[in-house]
Structures are given as C-alpha cells and as structure tokens.
C-alpha cells in the first residue's frame, strides 16, 4: 500500500515538474511606476487565465529613453513579447520596420471591439489597413486656462473662435496680468511632446489639416505648416509664452508645475490627466478647487472650427518575433479590458477608449475624467503614416530654432522639410 501511495505521489510530483517546465513565459516591457502599477491586476489576470508566467521588464522611465531602448532591442531581436508604445508617431515606423505583429482579425473578433469609441478604432488602423495596436486608452487634449486669473482681470473666458482671437487673448492676459498668456510645448528637450502636445493641436485646424496625402507622402510644404510655425513665432517674439524653461532639461516642470499653479502662466495645452496629476489631488503642487478655477477651451481653427484632439495613449502591441505570437495576442486582448482601462485612468489620467467605462463604478469615482470621457466621441486626429517619428523630431528641431529666435516661420518649415528629407529621402516628401 505504501509503495502504491509513494508511486502515486511521485507521479503527481513528476507531472507538476513537467507542467512547470512546459509553462510559458510572456515578457512585457513597461516603464514608469504608475504604468507598472496600472498593469499589476492585468498581469495577474493573464497569468491565471492562461496558466503562464508574466515577466515584467522595466525599461527607462522617460518616454524618449524608453523608446530608444525598445527600438534597440527590437532591432537586435531581443525585445519582449508585448510592449507599450509611448507616442503614436512611432507606430507607423515600427510597422514599416516589421517590428509589430498584425492583430486585425483577433482585434475585430474581440468581445470588447464593438464597445470602443469609433475614434479609437480609426486611430488603431495603420496606413496599410491593418491594426497592430490595442487602442485601449485615449489622450484627449485641449487648452486649459486659469479661469480665476482671467475673471479677476476682467478678461473674457469665452471660447476663442480663431487663432487670431486666441493670440489676442494671450496678449491681453500678458498686458493686464503680467502672466504669460499661452504655452504650446516646443523644442528638442520636450521630445515628441513638441509635436504631440503642441504642433498637431494647431495643424488639424490649419490650411494643411493632414500631413499624409493619398499616396502616403508627407505634405510638409503646405501653407498650413508655415502658418502653424507662425503662431509659435508670434507667441515667442511678443513674449507671450515662456521660452527659457523650454531650452533646459525637463522643460515641462517650470511652466506646467510651477508657473501655471502660481498664475504666472494663464493657459497651456494639456490633457485629461492634468486635472488629477499636474494640478489636482495627485499633484505635488495642487491648485485648490482645480475643476472650478481651471477651465478648458477647444483649440480653435485658423479661421473657424473647434477641435478636440484625440490620440492613442501609449497603445500596446505584440512583437512580430514573439516566440508565441498567438498567446501574446491573447494577452493583448486582456490589456484592452475595461478593468485595465480604468486602472490606467486612475493612475495616469488618460481616458478609457471603451464607452462601457461610463458604467464602471470605479471609473465613476474619477469625477474629473467622467465628462471628458463622455466627449471623447467628438475627437479629431491626424492620420498616421510611415515617417511620423521623423516628422515629430523635425518639429522639435524647428521649434527649438524658433525658441532661440534663430529663424522665422518659413525658416522653421525649411528645417522640418530638410530634416525629414535627409532622414527619409526626398521621395517621402510631397
């Protein structure tokens, strides 16, 4: 009897060892403690549902450093199975390089697909018609302004209807309060933010509202491009925008985390996360009653129109060279769950891409984000194309020259065009 029991135990033990030996490991790259914490419950859910081990590999925290590390690993064939992409401008280039696995079929069959906002679905489609990312979070960006500062000075808080009205409002703020009137992120130190958080806000309402033509070429010589740089030029030359902080490291710290809370900067582009993390309950320098004293404007068009800019916030993707692409794609669909979306919203402040998040009790507690989520269906966006990462860097370089007063609007456009041509080739630019 003892021999039978011992034999049975040995069989169970050998089976367990065999199962462990065969258990798969999914490696995911993440960065920043908030992002890692936001994924914790999802990691546990993936492990339990699929019987796998999830290894979280922490990459450098700043987006630029993270992306550099990720691209290096992808190029060397050593990258993890799953990873987030910090800027959507990089997605098309990564597709072009063959780094991302297509997930169109699985994405459309996923039970959460129908519940996504249309803008999220559209943003996820690459120029080749395929989907390579999970568009689980949206960055909804507008102009945030100090309502209390303007009202105290007798300045209108009405929505500006054109670029000129916006510039006139910024000038009036500077004249009557001494505060800087408006900030659009710019310069090399701000990295992709010069494009994502600044340039594209104005571009969608310009005479060149899209950068990609029907042939997939980049339309960088359009009149609207020069006009957008002209807005930067006027803000800088008339001292309506703080420039010195933008020329140093971490250029967002002084204007957004110090000057805006102090009322020394009256308006800036920002996203939904700002109500919580930049100036709200999770801020190191919170503005009291932030949702009452800080209002929002949509970005006016050059001559008409109002624009709420939507982009994918750090979408996740699957490595095309993953050892088990099928399993990695299943894990990707778990990342798209409403539970994961709400977890990210709570820790990072972006907006869930699923309409169903409105019915989630935990999301309803994020009172600052609820009305922004409801408006997400009205978002507009730039169509992506191969080379957008290079355009983003070119915009950073061009606006850097404007910050240093080394060029004018036409010169800034030339810097952008020349950089993209030198990097990608003349045939990529219309």
Phi, psi and omega in degrees: 000315179300320180297322180294317180296313180298321179297319179295317179297319179297321180296317178296316180298315179296323179296317180295316179299318180298317180298316180296321182295327183270349182301136181275153175240128174256127179259128178235140178262135177216165179209148182082134184298324180297317179293321179294317178295322181296331182269354189303309182293328178292319177302314180297321180293320178297315180299316182289317185290322186249001177064038182240168172257130178254119178260117180268120180255118183273118177264170180306145188286312181301139185306316183297317180291320178299312182295321178299314179297316182297314181295324177296315180292321178296317179296328181273354181079018184249007187288156178295172182288324182228146179200155173269157179242113191293337178223134181293342178298339182272345188298309183299321179294323179290326174295314180301325180281352179081020184278338188251139177276134177292140182229019186307308184299311182292323181296315181288335178273347181297139185291348178265356187299311185297336184274353180286148171299145180301323182297327178292317178298317182293320179295334183280346183276125179278166181305334180276003178089353180267160173252133182237353185230159173265110183273065191277340180228148178244140169263113179255116187241141178216190172261125178257134184225153179279094181301320182295321180295316181293316182296320179297327181269001181073029180260137182299140174254011178297152178299120173297139186261343181217169175302318183296320177297322178294316178295320178296322178295318178297320179294320179295320177300313181297318183293317187270336184241340185083352179279153173295140189273333187193140177237127165245120180310142185202161173096163184293322182297331181282351176062223183295343179297334178299327177270307187294321186256359182227282189308313186291337176303316181278326186300318185296341178252014183265184176286351175234074189288345176228147182267350186245127177271183185297335181269002180084006178278157182270120182270081184260353180263005181295155181298326181298327179299311179298321181296322177296314177299330177296326176295314176303315183302315181293318179299320182285312184294328181267009177057039179267351184227134178294130183248321185302317179298333184284348181267354181254183177290153181045061189294345180280340188298305185293307183293317186275325186260347179241303186293317181295312177299328180278354181080012179272349171231124189264340182207144180203151171290146177193177182240180184305329182296339187293328178297336182256307192265326182280317186226001184255213189297337180260006182277151174281344180223067188291151173263120180302139179052048190303320183287346177268323185264346176248117179255178179230145169242143165289162179278120181289155175280171182303315179236344179190170177091155178231137188230126172254111187277127177242137173215163178286132181263107177044061179295154179262152181215167180252134176296125181296341180257018178302143179294335178219081183299320182301315180291320180297322179292322176299318178295323179300319179295327176294324178297333180281359184296155177299325178301317178292319179302313182293323178299317177293319180301318182292327186260337184238334174093007174281174188257130176303138181277350179267133177298328182295346177299335180298337181264002182275125184299322180292323179292324180299337177288340180273070190300333179291332187265339186303310180293330179290321177299320181296332182268358186298334180294346180263008184291148174247163185204164174269135174291138183272158177203161174301134180102357182296326177298322178290321176299317180302315178294322178296322177295319177300317180292319181293317180288333173299316179297324177292319178301323182273002179057040180263353184203174174250189183299316180295321178293323178295320178297321179295321178300316179298309183298313182297318181296316181294319178296317180295326184275317187253343184106149183301326186289351179276346183251131181293000000 
